[in-house]
Amino acid sequence: MEDDGCGIDEAHITHIFDPFFTTKPVNQAIGMGLAVAWGVVNQHQGQIVVKSTPPHGTVVKVLLPIKPGS
């Protein structure tokens, strides 16, 4: 996935998969979306790769292994 928004600040990038992490005001977001996504991808032995270039946007790649015969 790719967007051309403001990007993710370098100070935040290491925390984006932490449960309850958000940069939004209190009561506006609970910060579970990326934590849940990481958990699902991890259960399938996959990876999520994030590259952000503020202020130009962010690229997120979800990599899942191919299992022959499935």
CHARMM-style PDB file with segment names, atoms N, HN, CA, C and O in Angstrom:
ATOM      1  N   MET     1       0.851  -1.139   0.000  1.00  0.00      PROA
ATOM      2  CA  MET     1       0.000   0.000   0.000  1.00  0.00      PROA
ATOM      3  C   MET     1       0.909   1.217   0.000  1.00  0.00      PROA
ATOM      4  O   MET     1       2.031   1.166   0.504  1.00  0.00      PROA
ATOM      5  N   GLU     2       0.428   2.291  -0.558  1.00  0.00      PROA
ATOM      6  HN  GLU     2      -0.484   2.333  -0.967  1.00  0.00      PROA
ATOM      7  CA  GLU     2       1.232   3.506  -0.637  1.00  0.00      PROA
ATOM      8  C   GLU     2       0.313   4.709  -0.521  1.00  0.00      PROA
ATOM      9  O   GLU     2      -0.802   4.717  -1.043  1.00  0.00      PROA
ATOM     10  N   ASP     3       0.804   5.722   0.172  1.00  0.00      PROA
ATOM     11  HN  ASP     3       1.710   5.716   0.596  1.00  0.00      PROA
ATOM     12  CA  ASP     3       0.060   6.979   0.193  1.00  0.00      PROA
ATOM     13  C   ASP     3       1.019   8.140   0.009  1.00  0.00      PROA
ATOM     14  O   ASP     3       2.234   7.987   0.137  1.00  0.00      PROA
ATOM     15  N   ASP     4       0.469   9.280  -0.287  1.00  0.00      PROA
ATOM     16  HN  ASP     4      -0.518   9.404  -0.390  1.00  0.00      PROA
ATOM     17  CA  ASP     4       1.295  10.477  -0.474  1.00  0.00      PROA
ATOM     18  C   ASP     4       0.980  11.518   0.592  1.00  0.00      PROA
ATOM     19  O   ASP     4       1.038  12.722   0.343  1.00  0.00      PROA
ATOM     20  N   GLY     5       0.642  11.027   1.792  1.00  0.00      PROA
ATOM     21  HN  GLY     5       0.595  10.049   1.994  1.00  0.00      PROA
ATOM     22  CA  GLY     5       0.349  11.917   2.910  1.00  0.00      PROA
ATOM     23  C   GLY     5       1.621  12.487   3.516  1.00  0.00      PROA
ATOM     24  O   GLY     5       2.648  12.598   2.847  1.00  0.00      PROA
ATOM     25  N   CYS     6       1.538  12.844   4.777  1.00  0.00      PROA
ATOM     26  HN  CYS     6       0.704  12.755   5.320  1.00  0.00      PROA
ATOM     27  CA  CYS     6       2.656  13.523   5.446  1.00  0.00      PROA
ATOM     28  C   CYS     6       3.768  12.566   5.873  1.00  0.00      PROA
ATOM     29  O   CYS     6       4.845  13.018   6.263  1.00  0.00      PROA
ATOM     30  N   GLY     7       3.530  11.258   5.809  1.00  0.00      PROA
ATOM     31  HN  GLY     7       2.655  10.891   5.493  1.00  0.00      PROA
ATOM     32  CA  GLY     7       4.545  10.300   6.231  1.00  0.00      PROA
ATOM     33  C   GLY     7       4.501  10.068   7.733  1.00  0.00      PROA
ATOM     34  O   GLY     7       3.720  10.695   8.448  1.00  0.00      PROA
ATOM     35  N   ILE     8       5.342   9.166   8.198  1.00  0.00      PROA
ATOM     36  HN  ILE     8       5.976   8.657   7.617  1.00  0.00      PROA
ATOM     37  CA  ILE     8       5.414   8.828   9.619  1.00  0.00      PROA
ATOM     38  C   ILE     8       6.738   9.336  10.161  1.00  0.00      PROA
ATOM     39  O   ILE     8       7.801   9.008   9.635  1.00  0.00      PROA
ATOM     40  N   ASP     9       6.668  10.128  11.204  1.00  0.00      PROA
ATOM     41  HN  ASP     9       5.804  10.394  11.631  1.00  0.00      PROA
ATOM     42  CA  ASP     9       7.855  10.698  11.824  1.00  0.00      PROA
ATOM     43  C   ASP     9       8.800   9.593  12.280  1.00  0.00      PROA
ATOM     44  O   ASP     9       8.354   8.558  12.774  1.00  0.00      PROA
ATOM     45  N   GLU    10      10.085   9.806  12.119  1.00  0.00      PROA
ATOM     46  HN  GLU    10      10.448  10.647  11.718  1.00  0.00      PROA
ATOM     47  CA  GLU    10      11.099   8.814  12.492  1.00  0.00      PROA
ATOM     48  C   GLU    10      10.987   8.397  13.960  1.00  0.00      PROA
ATOM     49  O   GLU    10      11.243   7.240  14.295  1.00  0.00      PROA
ATOM     50  N   ALA    11      10.611   9.321  14.827  1.00  0.00      PROA
ATOM     51  HN  ALA    11      10.403  10.261  14.555  1.00  0.00      PROA
ATOM     52  CA  ALA    11      10.469   9.007  16.251  1.00  0.00      PROA
ATOM     53  C   ALA    11       9.304   8.053  16.508  1.00  0.00      PROA
ATOM     54  O   ALA    11       9.283   7.377  17.536  1.00  0.00      PROA
ATOM     55  N   HSD    12       8.342   7.986  15.598  1.00  0.00      PROA
ATOM     56  HN  HSD    12       8.360   8.535  14.762  1.00  0.00      PROA
ATOM     57  CA  HSD    12       7.164   7.139  15.775  1.00  0.00      PROA
ATOM     58  C   HSD    12       7.271   5.793  15.067  1.00  0.00      PROA
ATOM     59  O   HSD    12       6.590   4.840  15.446  1.00  0.00      PROA
ATOM     60  N   ILE    13       8.108   5.704  14.055  1.00  0.00      PROA
ATOM     61  HN  ILE    13       8.662   6.478  13.746  1.00  0.00      PROA
ATOM     62  CA  ILE    13       8.134   4.522  13.191  1.00  0.00      PROA
ATOM     63  C   ILE    13       8.407   3.226  13.964  1.00  0.00      PROA
ATOM     64  O   ILE    13       7.878   2.176  13.599  1.00  0.00      PROA
ATOM     65  N   THR    14       9.212   3.281  15.012  1.00  0.00      PROA
ATOM     66  HN  THR    14       9.642   4.134  15.308  1.00  0.00      PROA
ATOM     67  CA  THR    14       9.523   2.066  15.781  1.00  0.00      PROA
ATOM     68  C   THR    14       8.375   1.642  16.695  1.00  0.00      PROA
ATOM     69  O   THR    14       8.412   0.557  17.275  1.00  0.00      PROA
ATOM     70  N   HSD    15       7.364   2.489  16.826  1.00  0.00      PROA
ATOM     71  HN  HSD    15       7.334   3.371  16.355  1.00  0.00      PROA
ATOM     72  CA  HSD    15       6.253   2.195  17.737  1.00  0.00      PROA
ATOM     73  C   HSD    15       4.936   1.896  17.030  1.00  0.00      PROA
ATOM     74  O   HSD    15       3.951   1.571  17.692  1.00  0.00      PROA
ATOM     75  N   ILE    16       4.893   1.996  15.709  1.00  0.00      PROA
ATOM     76  HN  ILE    16       5.694   2.260  15.171  1.00  0.00      PROA
ATOM     77  CA  ILE    16       3.600   1.918  15.024  1.00  0.00      PROA
ATOM     78  C   ILE    16       2.894   0.575  15.187  1.00  0.00      PROA
ATOM     79  O   ILE    16       1.677   0.504  15.010  1.00  0.00      PROA
ATOM     80  N   PHE    17       3.618  -0.487  15.517  1.00  0.00      PROA
ATOM     81  HN  PHE    17       4.606  -0.429  15.661  1.00  0.00      PROA
ATOM     82  CA  PHE    17       2.984  -1.792  15.717  1.00  0.00      PROA
ATOM     83  C   PHE    17       2.726  -2.086  17.191  1.00  0.00      PROA
ATOM     84  O   PHE    17       2.220  -3.159  17.522  1.00  0.00      PROA
ATOM     85  N   ASP    18       3.061  -1.160  18.078  1.00  0.00      PROA
ATOM     86  HN  ASP    18       3.471  -0.289  17.809  1.00  0.00      PROA
ATOM     87  CA  ASP    18       2.796  -1.332  19.507  1.00  0.00      PROA
ATOM     88  C   ASP    18       1.297  -1.197  19.771  1.00  0.00      PROA
ATOM     89  O   ASP    18       0.660  -0.274  19.262  1.00  0.00      PROA
ATOM     90  N   PRO    19       0.725  -2.116  20.566  1.00  0.00      PROA
ATOM     91  CA  PRO    19      -0.688  -1.969  20.920  1.00  0.00      PROA
ATOM     92  C   PRO    19      -0.946  -0.630  21.604  1.00  0.00      PROA
ATOM     93  O   PRO    19      -0.177  -0.206  22.466  1.00  0.00      PROA
ATOM     94  N   PHE    20      -2.011   0.015  21.221  1.00  0.00      PROA
ATOM     95  HN  PHE    20      -2.636  -0.330  20.521  1.00  0.00      PROA
ATOM     96  CA  PHE    20      -2.490   1.284  21.776  1.00  0.00      PROA
ATOM     97  C   PHE    20      -1.659   2.495  21.378  1.00  0.00      PROA
ATOM     98  O   PHE    20      -1.918   3.597  21.863  1.00  0.00      PROA
ATOM     99  N   PHE    21      -0.659   2.322  20.503  1.00  0.00      PROA
ATOM    100  HN  PHE    21      -0.448   1.427  20.109  1.00  0.00      PROA
ATOM    101  CA  PHE    21       0.116   3.482  20.065  1.00  0.00      PROA
ATOM    102  C   PHE    21      -0.711   4.303  19.084  1.00  0.00      PROA
ATOM    103  O   PHE    21      -1.268   3.762  18.128  1.00  0.00      PROA
ATOM    104  N   THR    22      -0.788   5.586  19.319  1.00  0.00      PROA
ATOM    105  HN  THR    22      -0.336   6.025  20.096  1.00  0.00      PROA
ATOM    106  CA  THR    22      -1.464   6.503  18.411  1.00  0.00      PROA
ATOM    107  C   THR    22      -0.868   7.891  18.569  1.00  0.00      PROA
ATOM    108  O   THR    22      -0.346   8.240  19.628  1.00  0.00      PROA
ATOM    109  N   THR    23      -0.951   8.662  17.523  1.00  0.00      PROA
ATOM    110  HN  THR    23      -1.375   8.378  16.663  1.00  0.00      PROA
ATOM    111  CA  THR    23      -0.524  10.062  17.588  1.00  0.00      PROA
ATOM    112  C   THR    23      -1.738  10.977  17.632  1.00  0.00      PROA
ATOM    113  O   THR    23      -1.606  12.200  17.645  1.00  0.00      PROA
ATOM    114  N   LYS    24      -2.917  10.376  17.655  1.00  0.00      PROA
ATOM    115  HN  LYS    24      -3.024   9.381  17.645  1.00  0.00      PROA
ATOM    116  CA  LYS    24      -4.163  11.150  17.673  1.00  0.00      PROA
ATOM    117  C   LYS    24      -4.538  11.508  19.104  1.00  0.00      PROA
ATOM    118  O   LYS    24      -4.061  10.882  20.051  1.00  0.00      PROA
ATOM    119  N   PRO    25      -5.390  12.514  19.258  1.00  0.00      PROA
ATOM    120  CA  PRO    25      -5.830  12.904  20.604  1.00  0.00      PROA
ATOM    121  C   PRO    25      -6.551  11.757  21.323  1.00  0.00      PROA
ATOM    122  O   PRO    25      -7.093  10.851  20.690  1.00  0.00      PROA
ATOM    123  N   VAL    26      -6.544  11.817  22.646  1.00  0.00      PROA
ATOM    124  HN  VAL    26      -6.104  12.552  23.161  1.00  0.00      PROA
ATOM    125  CA  VAL    26      -7.228  10.830  23.479  1.00  0.00      PROA
ATOM    126  C   VAL    26      -8.692  10.741  23.050  1.00  0.00      PROA
ATOM    127  O   VAL    26      -9.307  11.754  22.717  1.00  0.00      PROA
ATOM    128  N   ASN    27      -9.240   9.550  23.059  1.00  0.00      PROA
ATOM    129  HN  ASN    27      -8.741   8.727  23.331  1.00  0.00      PROA
ATOM    130  CA  ASN    27     -10.628   9.253  22.685  1.00  0.00      PROA
ATOM    131  C   ASN    27     -10.908   9.380  21.192  1.00  0.00      PROA
ATOM    132  O   ASN    27     -12.063   9.291  20.778  1.00  0.00      PROA
ATOM    133  N   GLN    28      -9.886   9.583  20.383  1.00  0.00      PROA
ATOM    134  HN  GLN    28      -8.947   9.655  20.720  1.00  0.00      PROA
ATOM    135  CA  GLN    28     -10.116   9.671  18.944  1.00  0.00      PROA
ATOM    136  C   GLN    28      -9.681   8.397  18.221  1.00  0.00      PROA
ATOM    137  O   GLN    28     -10.198   8.091  17.147  1.00  0.00      PROA
ATOM    138  N   ALA    29      -8.746   7.659  18.793  1.00  0.00      PROA
ATOM    139  HN  ALA    29      -8.326   7.907  19.666  1.00  0.00      PROA
ATOM    140  CA  ALA    29      -8.290   6.400  18.202  1.00  0.00      PROA
ATOM    141  C   ALA    29      -7.663   5.558  19.305  1.00  0.00      PROA
ATOM    142  O   ALA    29      -7.050   6.087  20.232  1.00  0.00      PROA
ATOM    143  N   ILE    30      -7.824   4.225  19.194  1.00  0.00      PROA
ATOM    144  HN  ILE    30      -8.322   3.795  18.441  1.00  0.00      PROA
ATOM    145  CA  ILE    30      -7.245   3.377  20.241  1.00  0.00      PROA
ATOM    146  C   ILE    30      -5.914   2.766  19.842  1.00  0.00      PROA
ATOM    147  O   ILE    30      -5.235   2.186  20.689  1.00  0.00      PROA
ATOM    148  N   GLY    31      -5.522   2.874  18.587  1.00  0.00      PROA
ATOM    149  HN  GLY    31      -6.074   3.345  17.898  1.00  0.00      PROA
ATOM    150  CA  GLY    31      -4.201   2.418  18.170  1.00  0.00      PROA
ATOM    151  C   GLY    31      -4.011   0.922  18.139  1.00  0.00      PROA
ATOM    152  O   GLY    31      -2.947   0.428  18.515  1.00  0.00      PROA
ATOM    153  N   MET    32      -5.021   0.183  17.699  1.00  0.00      PROA
ATOM    154  HN  MET    32      -5.885   0.584  17.395  1.00  0.00      PROA
ATOM    155  CA  MET    32      -4.903  -1.276  17.657  1.00  0.00      PROA
ATOM    156  C   MET    32      -4.789  -1.833  16.241  1.00  0.00      PROA
ATOM    157  O   MET    32      -4.402  -2.989  16.076  1.00  0.00      PROA
ATOM    158  N   GLY    33      -5.108  -1.060  15.235  1.00  0.00      PROA
ATOM    159  HN  GLY    33      -5.422  -0.121  15.369  1.00  0.00      PROA
ATOM    160  CA  GLY    33      -5.159  -1.563  13.862  1.00  0.00      PROA
ATOM    161  C   GLY    33      -3.868  -2.193  13.382  1.00  0.00      PROA
ATOM    162  O   GLY    33      -3.880  -3.327  12.904  1.00  0.00      PROA
ATOM    163  N   LEU    34      -2.762  -1.490  13.496  1.00  0.00      PROA
ATOM    164  HN  LEU    34      -2.752  -0.569  13.884  1.00  0.00      PROA
ATOM    165  CA  LEU    34      -1.490  -2.035  13.018  1.00  0.00      PROA
ATOM    166  C   LEU    34      -0.977  -3.155  13.917  1.00  0.00      PROA
ATOM    167  O   LEU    34      -0.306  -4.071  13.441  1.00  0.00      PROA
ATOM    168  N   ALA    35      -1.284  -3.092  15.206  1.00  0.00      PROA
ATOM    169  HN  ALA    35      -1.828  -2.348  15.593  1.00  0.00      PROA
ATOM    170  CA  ALA    35      -0.883  -4.175  16.113  1.00  0.00      PROA
ATOM    171  C   ALA    35      -1.595  -5.472  15.728  1.00  0.00      PROA
ATOM    172  O   ALA    35      -0.986  -6.542  15.731  1.00  0.00      PROA
ATOM    173  N   VAL    36      -2.873  -5.377  15.401  1.00  0.00      PROA
ATOM    174  HN  VAL    36      -3.368  -4.508  15.399  1.00  0.00      PROA
ATOM    175  CA  VAL    36      -3.638  -6.553  14.984  1.00  0.00      PROA
ATOM    176  C   VAL    36      -3.118  -7.064  13.644  1.00  0.00      PROA
ATOM    177  O   VAL    36      -2.929  -8.268  13.472  1.00  0.00      PROA
ATOM    178  N   ALA    37      -2.887  -6.167  12.701  1.00  0.00      PROA
ATOM    179  HN  ALA    37      -3.041  -5.189  12.840  1.00  0.00      PROA
ATOM    180  CA  ALA    37      -2.361  -6.559  11.385  1.00  0.00      PROA
ATOM    181  C   ALA    37      -1.025  -7.275  11.539  1.00  0.00      PROA
ATOM    182  O   ALA    37      -0.801  -8.310  10.911  1.00  0.00      PROA
ATOM    183  N   TRP    38      -0.141  -6.736  12.364  1.00  0.00      PROA
ATOM    184  HN  TRP    38      -0.323  -5.896  12.874  1.00  0.00      PROA
ATOM    185  CA  TRP    38       1.158  -7.374  12.588  1.00  0.00      PROA
ATOM    186  C   TRP    38       0.980  -8.775  13.172  1.00  0.00      PROA
ATOM    187  O   TRP    38       1.670  -9.710  12.765  1.00  0.00      PROA
ATOM    188  N   GLY    39       0.060  -8.922  14.120  1.00  0.00      PROA
ATOM    189  HN  GLY    39      -0.501  -8.163  14.450  1.00  0.00      PROA
ATOM    190  CA  GLY    39      -0.181 -10.225  14.729  1.00  0.00      PROA
ATOM    191  C   GLY    39      -0.640 -11.262  13.715  1.00  0.00      PROA
ATOM    192  O   GLY    39      -0.167 -12.398  13.730  1.00  0.00      PROA
ATOM    193  N   VAL    40      -1.555 -10.879  12.836  1.00  0.00      PROA
ATOM    194  HN  VAL    40      -1.939  -9.956  12.823  1.00  0.00      PROA
ATOM    195  CA  VAL    40      -2.061 -11.805  11.817  1.00  0.00      PROA
ATOM    196  C   VAL    40      -0.949 -12.192  10.844  1.00  0.00      PROA
ATOM    197  O   VAL    40      -0.768 -13.370  10.538  1.00  0.00      PROA
ATOM    198  N   VAL    41      -0.215 -11.209  10.367  1.00  0.00      PROA
ATOM    199  HN  VAL    41      -0.362 -10.252  10.616  1.00  0.00      PROA
ATOM    200  CA  VAL    41       0.870 -11.479   9.418  1.00  0.00      PROA
ATOM    201  C   VAL    41       1.948 -12.335  10.082  1.00  0.00      PROA
ATOM    202  O   VAL    41       2.476 -13.254   9.457  1.00  0.00      PROA
ATOM    203  N   ASN    42       2.274 -12.050  11.320  1.00  0.00      PROA
ATOM    204  HN  ASN    42       1.845 -11.303  11.828  1.00  0.00      PROA
ATOM    205  CA  ASN    42       3.280 -12.815  12.057  1.00  0.00      PROA
ATOM    206  C   ASN    42       2.845 -14.274  12.240  1.00  0.00      PROA
ATOM    207  O   ASN    42       3.673 -15.179  12.142  1.00  0.00      PROA
ATOM    208  N   GLN    43       1.569 -14.509  12.503  1.00  0.00      PROA
ATOM    209  HN  GLN    43       0.896 -13.774  12.583  1.00  0.00      PROA
ATOM    210  CA  GLN    43       1.063 -15.877  12.659  1.00  0.00      PROA
ATOM    211  C   GLN    43       1.251 -16.696  11.385  1.00  0.00      PROA
ATOM    212  O   GLN    43       1.338 -17.923  11.437  1.00  0.00      PROA
ATOM    213  N   HSD    44       1.312 -16.024  10.260  1.00  0.00      PROA
ATOM    214  HN  HSD    44       1.241 -15.027  10.217  1.00  0.00      PROA
ATOM    215  CA  HSD    44       1.496 -16.696   8.974  1.00  0.00      PROA
ATOM    216  C   HSD    44       2.950 -16.640   8.502  1.00  0.00      PROA
ATOM    217  O   HSD    44       3.238 -16.833   7.321  1.00  0.00      PROA
ATOM    218  N   GLN    45       3.865 -16.372   9.445  1.00  0.00      PROA
ATOM    219  HN  GLN    45       3.632 -16.215  10.404  1.00  0.00      PROA
ATOM    220  CA  GLN    45       5.300 -16.291   9.171  1.00  0.00      PROA
ATOM    221  C   GLN    45       5.631 -15.243   8.104  1.00  0.00      PROA
ATOM    222  O   GLN    45       6.546 -15.422   7.300  1.00  0.00      PROA
ATOM    223  N   GLY    46       4.877 -14.165   8.113  1.00  0.00      PROA
ATOM    224  HN  GLY    46       4.133 -14.019   8.765  1.00  0.00      PROA
ATOM    225  CA  GLY    46       5.108 -13.089   7.155  1.00  0.00      PROA
ATOM    226  C   GLY    46       5.800 -11.901   7.789  1.00  0.00      PROA
ATOM    227  O   GLY    46       6.215 -11.943   8.947  1.00  0.00      PROA
ATOM    228  N   GLN    47       5.915 -10.856   7.016  1.00  0.00      PROA
ATOM    229  HN  GLN    47       5.578 -10.822   6.075  1.00  0.00      PROA
ATOM    230  CA  GLN    47       6.558  -9.617   7.464  1.00  0.00      PROA
ATOM    231  C   GLN    47       5.744  -8.428   6.975  1.00  0.00      PROA
ATOM    232  O   GLN    47       5.050  -8.498   5.960  1.00  0.00      PROA
ATOM    233  N   ILE    48       5.848  -7.345   7.717  1.00  0.00      PROA
ATOM    234  HN  ILE    48       6.412  -7.288   8.541  1.00  0.00      PROA
ATOM    235  CA  ILE    48       5.327  -6.062   7.254  1.00  0.00      PROA
ATOM    236  C   ILE    48       6.520  -5.126   7.183  1.00  0.00      PROA
ATOM    237  O   ILE    48       7.218  -4.922   8.176  1.00  0.00      PROA
ATOM    238  N   VAL    49       6.751  -4.562   6.013  1.00  0.00      PROA
ATOM    239  HN  VAL    49       6.184  -4.729   5.206  1.00  0.00      PROA
ATOM    240  CA  VAL    49       7.877  -3.657   5.788  1.00  0.00      PROA
ATOM    241  C   VAL    49       7.310  -2.259   5.572  1.00  0.00      PROA
ATOM    242  O   VAL    49       6.431  -2.054   4.735  1.00  0.00      PROA
ATOM    243  N   VAL    50       7.823  -1.302   6.337  1.00  0.00      PROA
ATOM    244  HN  VAL    50       8.537  -1.469   7.017  1.00  0.00      PROA
ATOM    245  CA  VAL    50       7.339   0.077   6.249  1.00  0.00      PROA
ATOM    246  C   VAL    50       8.491   0.990   5.872  1.00  0.00      PROA
ATOM    247  O   VAL    50       9.555   0.951   6.490  1.00  0.00      PROA
ATOM    248  N   LYS    51       8.273   1.806   4.859  1.00  0.00      PROA
ATOM    249  HN  LYS    51       7.409   1.837   4.357  1.00  0.00      PROA
ATOM    250  CA  LYS    51       9.250   2.826   4.470  1.00  0.00      PROA
ATOM    251  C   LYS    51       8.503   4.142   4.379  1.00  0.00      PROA
ATOM    252  O   LYS    51       7.580   4.294   3.579  1.00  0.00      PROA
ATOM    253  N   SER    52       8.908   5.082   5.200  1.00  0.00      PROA
ATOM    254  HN  SER    52       9.658   4.958   5.850  1.00  0.00      PROA
ATOM    255  CA  SER    52       8.249   6.378   5.219  1.00  0.00      PROA
ATOM    256  C   SER    52       9.257   7.476   4.942  1.00  0.00      PROA
ATOM    257  O   SER    52      10.380   7.457   5.447  1.00  0.00      PROA
ATOM    258  N   THR    53       8.834   8.429   4.132  1.00  0.00      PROA
ATOM    259  HN  THR    53       7.921   8.444   3.722  1.00  0.00      PROA
ATOM    260  CA  THR    53       9.690   9.546   3.763  1.00  0.00      PROA
ATOM    261  C   THR    53       8.930  10.848   3.982  1.00  0.00      PROA
ATOM    262  O   THR    53       8.396  11.427   3.036  1.00  0.00      PROA
ATOM    263  N   PRO    54       8.879  11.317   5.252  1.00  0.00      PROA
ATOM    264  CA  PRO    54       8.188  12.582   5.492  1.00  0.00      PROA
ATOM    265  C   PRO    54       8.837  13.712   4.696  1.00  0.00      PROA
ATOM    266  O   PRO    54      10.066  13.746   4.631  1.00  0.00      PROA
ATOM    267  N   PRO    55       8.132  14.593   4.116  1.00  0.00      PROA
ATOM    268  CA  PRO    55       6.677  14.748   4.087  1.00  0.00      PROA
ATOM    269  C   PRO    55       6.040  14.142   2.844  1.00  0.00      PROA
ATOM    270  O   PRO    55       4.975  14.595   2.424  1.00  0.00      PROA
ATOM    271  N   HSD    56       6.661  13.133   2.245  1.00  0.00      PROA
ATOM    272  HN  HSD    56       7.526  12.766   2.586  1.00  0.00      PROA
ATOM    273  CA  HSD    56       6.210  12.635   0.946  1.00  0.00      PROA
ATOM    274  C   HSD    56       5.316  11.403   1.000  1.00  0.00      PROA
ATOM    275  O   HSD    56       4.721  11.049  -0.018  1.00  0.00      PROA
ATOM    276  N   GLY    57       5.199  10.748   2.126  1.00  0.00      PROA
ATOM    277  HN  GLY    57       5.682  11.036   2.953  1.00  0.00      PROA
ATOM    278  CA  GLY    57       4.307   9.599   2.204  1.00  0.00      PROA
ATOM    279  C   GLY    57       4.957   8.354   2.766  1.00  0.00      PROA
ATOM    280  O   GLY    57       6.090   8.379   3.248  1.00  0.00      PROA
ATOM    281  N   THR    58       4.211   7.263   2.691  1.00  0.00      PROA
ATOM    282  HN  THR    58       3.291   7.243   2.300  1.00  0.00      PROA
ATOM    283  CA  THR    58       4.619   5.997   3.290  1.00  0.00      PROA
ATOM    284  C   THR    58       4.266   4.843   2.359  1.00  0.00      PROA
ATOM    285  O   THR    58       3.231   4.859   1.693  1.00  0.00      PROA
ATOM    286  N   VAL    59       5.139   3.849   2.324  1.00  0.00      PROA
ATOM    287  HN  VAL    59       5.980   3.836   2.866  1.00  0.00      PROA
ATOM    288  CA  VAL    59       4.888   2.611   1.588  1.00  0.00      PROA
ATOM    289  C   VAL    59       4.897   1.478   2.608  1.00  0.00      PROA
ATOM    290  O   VAL    59       5.827   1.361   3.406  1.00  0.00      PROA
ATOM    291  N   VAL    60       3.865   0.648   2.580  1.00  0.00      PROA
ATOM    292  HN  VAL    60       3.109   0.743   1.932  1.00  0.00      PROA
ATOM    293  CA  VAL    60       3.769  -0.506   3.468  1.00  0.00      PROA
ATOM    294  C   VAL    60       3.622  -1.744   2.595  1.00  0.00      PROA
ATOM    295  O   VAL    60       2.744  -1.806   1.735  1.00  0.00      PROA
ATOM    296  N   LYS    61       4.488  -2.729   2.823  1.00  0.00      PROA
ATOM    297  HN  LYS    61       5.201  -2.678   3.522  1.00  0.00      PROA
ATOM    298  CA  LYS    61       4.425  -3.990   2.080  1.00  0.00      PROA
ATOM    299  C   LYS    61       4.145  -5.120   3.059  1.00  0.00      PROA
ATOM    300  O   LYS    61       4.798  -5.234   4.096  1.00  0.00      PROA
ATOM    301  N   VAL    62       3.181  -5.943   2.724  1.00  0.00      PROA
ATOM    302  HN  VAL    62       2.651  -5.850   1.881  1.00  0.00      PROA
ATOM    303  CA  VAL    62       2.882  -7.144   3.497  1.00  0.00      PROA
ATOM    304  C   VAL    62       3.428  -8.321   2.701  1.00  0.00      PROA
ATOM    305  O   VAL    62       3.005  -8.572   1.573  1.00  0.00      PROA
ATOM    306  N   LEU    63       4.368  -9.036   3.298  1.00  0.00      PROA
ATOM    307  HN  LEU    63       4.712  -8.832   4.215  1.00  0.00      PROA
ATOM    308  CA  LEU    63       5.022 -10.163   2.636  1.00  0.00      PROA
ATOM    309  C   LEU    63       4.597 -11.455   3.323  1.00  0.00      PROA
ATOM    310  O   LEU    63       4.817 -11.633   4.521  1.00  0.00      PROA
ATOM    311  N   LEU    64       3.992 -12.347   2.560  1.00  0.00      PROA
ATOM    312  HN  LEU    64       3.814 -12.203   1.587  1.00  0.00      PROA
ATOM    313  CA  LEU    64       3.554 -13.633   3.093  1.00  0.00      PROA
ATOM    314  C   LEU    64       4.222 -14.752   2.310  1.00  0.00      PROA
ATOM    315  O   LEU    64       4.362 -14.660   1.090  1.00  0.00      PROA
ATOM    316  N   PRO    65       4.639 -15.816   3.006  1.00  0.00      PROA
ATOM    317  CA  PRO    65       5.298 -16.918   2.307  1.00  0.00      PROA
ATOM    318  C   PRO    65       4.301 -17.705   1.452  1.00  0.00      PROA
ATOM    319  O   PRO    65       3.120 -17.811   1.780  1.00  0.00      PROA
ATOM    320  N   ILE    66       4.807 -18.246   0.362  1.00  0.00      PROA
ATOM    321  HN  ILE    66       5.767 -18.161   0.096  1.00  0.00      PROA
ATOM    322  CA  ILE    66       4.005 -19.119  -0.491  1.00  0.00      PROA
ATOM    323  C   ILE    66       4.247 -20.547  -0.035  1.00  0.00      PROA
ATOM    324  O   ILE    66       5.391 -20.986   0.089  1.00  0.00      PROA
ATOM    325  N   LYS    67       3.175 -21.260   0.211  1.00  0.00      PROA
ATOM    326  HN  LYS    67       2.246 -20.904   0.110  1.00  0.00      PROA
ATOM    327  CA  LYS    67       3.296 -22.658   0.624  1.00  0.00      PROA
ATOM    328  C   LYS    67       2.850 -23.526  -0.546  1.00  0.00      PROA
ATOM    329  O   LYS    67       1.679 -23.507  -0.923  1.00  0.00      PROA
ATOM    330  N   PRO    68       3.779 -24.287  -1.123  1.00  0.00      PROA
ATOM    331  CA  PRO    68       3.428 -25.146  -2.257  1.00  0.00      PROA
ATOM    332  C   PRO    68       2.278 -26.093  -1.920  1.00  0.00      PROA
ATOM    333  O   PRO    68       2.223 -26.660  -0.828  1.00  0.00      PROA
ATOM    334  N   GLY    69       1.366 -26.252  -2.869  1.00  0.00      PROA
ATOM    335  HN  GLY    69       1.411 -25.792  -3.755  1.00  0.00      PROA
ATOM    336  CA  GLY    69       0.258 -27.174  -2.691  1.00  0.00      PROA
ATOM    337  C   GLY    69      -0.917 -26.615  -1.925  1.00  0.00      PROA
ATOM    338  O   GLY    69      -1.875 -27.341  -1.658  1.00  0.00      PROA
ATOM    339  N   SER    70      -0.874 -25.352  -1.567  1.00  0.00      PROA
ATOM    340  HN  SER    70      -0.096 -24.763  -1.784  1.00  0.00      PROA
ATOM    341  CA  SER    70      -2.003 -24.794  -0.816  1.00  0.00      PROA
ATOM    342  C   SER    70      -2.934 -24.022  -1.710  1.00  0.00      PROA
ATOM    343  OT1 SER    70      -3.937 -23.485  -1.240  1.00  0.00      PROA
TER     344      SER     70
END
